[in-house]
Amino acid sequence: MEEQKETIKTTGNNILISTHIENLIHIIRGQQVMIDSDLAKLYGVETKRLKEQVKRNINRFPSDFFFELTKEEFQGLRSQIATSNEVPVRGGRRYLPYAFTENGVAMLSSVLKSETAIEVNIRIMRAFTAMRSFVLNNPHIFNRLEAVEHHQLLLQNGLAETKINNTQL
C-alpha cells in the first residue's frame, strides 16, 4: 500500500509532508518528543536555523518544552531508526540534537513565524493528540505487550540456566 503524501507550498519550494507524522514522534525519557532535524525538515528550514531561533527565544522554552539528548540517547535513537536522519557533512552532526515535547513543538510555531510553520504545527499537534488517544483507548494492547515481554524474559532465563547446567556436566 503506497503511503499518501500531501504538499505544502512555501516561497518557491515544495515541502513534502508525510501524513504519518506519528512516525517521527519518539519516546525519550518517558515523554513523546520530536527531534530538531525532523522538525526542521517539516518546517522547511535548516536544523541550525531552528536551533538559533530557540536560543534567541530561550525564555519561551523551559526545560519541560525541550532538552538536549545525551550521547547515549542519541546513539539509541539512531539505532532505533536504523539510520542517521542527517546527511553526513564533515563527519556528521557536530552537536547533540534537541528533543521537543508537545509543548515545545507548539511554541516553535510562534518563534518561526511562517505560514508553513503554522500549517505544519497544526498537523503535528493532531498527530500528538492521535497518539495520546490511541494509548488511552487501547490499554489492553500495552498490557498484552508487557505480558509477552515478561514471558520472553522467563524463557531467556530458562535458556541461560540450561546453558550453565550443560557446561557444568
N, C-alpha and C positions, 0 to 999 in steps of 0.2 A: 504494500500500500504506500503510495507516494505521499510524502509529508506536504501539507498545504502551506503556502507561503503568502505573505502579503507585502506590498512595498509601501514604504512611507517616503515621500519625496522631500528632500531638503534642497537648499540652494544649489542647484546644478548636479547634485549627487542623488543616486538612488541607494537607499539602505534597505537591505533585505532583513525583515524582522520575522523570525520564526513564530508561528502561532503556538509553539511549545516552549515558552519562556521557562516553564516549570523545570525543564532540563538544566537550566543554568542556576537553579537555586540549590544550594548545598547546606548540609547540616554541619556546622563547626561550632565547637564549644556549646553544644546543645541548642544552638539558635539557627533559624533559617537565614541564610545570608546569600548575597551575590558578590562576586569578585569584581574588582575595579576594571580589569581588562574586558570582561564580558559586558559590563555596563557601558564602558566607553564605546565598544563596538555597536551596541544597541543605540546609543545616543549619537553615533557618527562623529565622535571626537577621539583624539589620541588619549591613551591612558595617562600620559604625562600631564595633559591639559586638565583632565578630570581631577587628578590629584592636586594640581595647582589651585583649582577653584575651591577644593575642600580646605586646603591650607590657608587660603585667603579669607575664608569664611569659617574658620575653625570654631568660633563661638556658636555656630549653628549645628555643630556635630559633636555632641557629648559622647562619652565612651560607650554608651549603650546604643549609639547610632552606627558606629563603625569601630573597627580595630585592625591593627596590622597583624597579619599571620606570622606565626613563628616559623623557623626553618622546617621544623618537623611537620607542622600543619600544612605548609606549602608542599613538601615532598609527598605527604599523604594525599593531598588533593590532586597532585599531578599523577600519582599512580592510580588514583580512583578514576580519573577521566582518561587515563592511558596515554595522554599526550599533553604537551605544553600548549596552551592557547596562543602563546606568543610565538611569532616567527623569530628565531634566534638572530639577534643583532648584536654584534661584538660580544658574543658569549652568552646571550640570553638576557634575562631580566637582571637589572642591577640592584633593584630594591625589592623587598618583600611586598606582596600585594596587600591591599586593603580589602577587608570584607565588610560589606554594608548590610545592616539589618533592614528590616522592612521600613522602620522609621528613617533610617539613613538614606535609603533609596528615595523615599518621599521628599526628603529635604534636598536631595540632589537637583530635582527639577527647579527648585527655587533659586539655586545658585548658577545653574546652566542657562536658564532664561532663553529657551528657544522653543519654537512650536514643536520641533521634533522631540525635545526633552519632555514636553507636556504629554504628547501623544504616547510616547514610549512608556512614560511613567504610569499612565492610566492602565496600560496593558500589564505592566509589571505588578501593580497593585492588585489587579484582578487575578493574576497568577498566584500571588501570595495568599489571597483570600480563598482561591480554589483549593490550594494545598492544605490550608488550615481546615477548611470544611471537610475535605477528604479524611484527614486524620481524625477529626471529631466524629464523623459519621461512620467510620469503619474501625472501631477499636478491636473488633474480633480478628481482623487481619493481623494486627500487631501482636495480639495475644498468641495467635497461631504461630507467627514467626518466632516469638520468644520460646514457645514450646519446641519448635523444630531446632532452634539453636541449642536449647538445653539437652535435647536428645542427642544431637551431634556431639556435644561435649562429653556426654556419658559414653558414647561409642568410642571416641578418641581416647578417653581414659582407659577403657577396657582393652583397646588395642595396645596401648602403651604398657599396661600391666602384663599382657600376653607376651610382648617382646621381652620384657625383663625376665619373666619366668622361663622363656625359651633360652635366653642367653645364660641363665644360671644352671641349666641342665648340662 
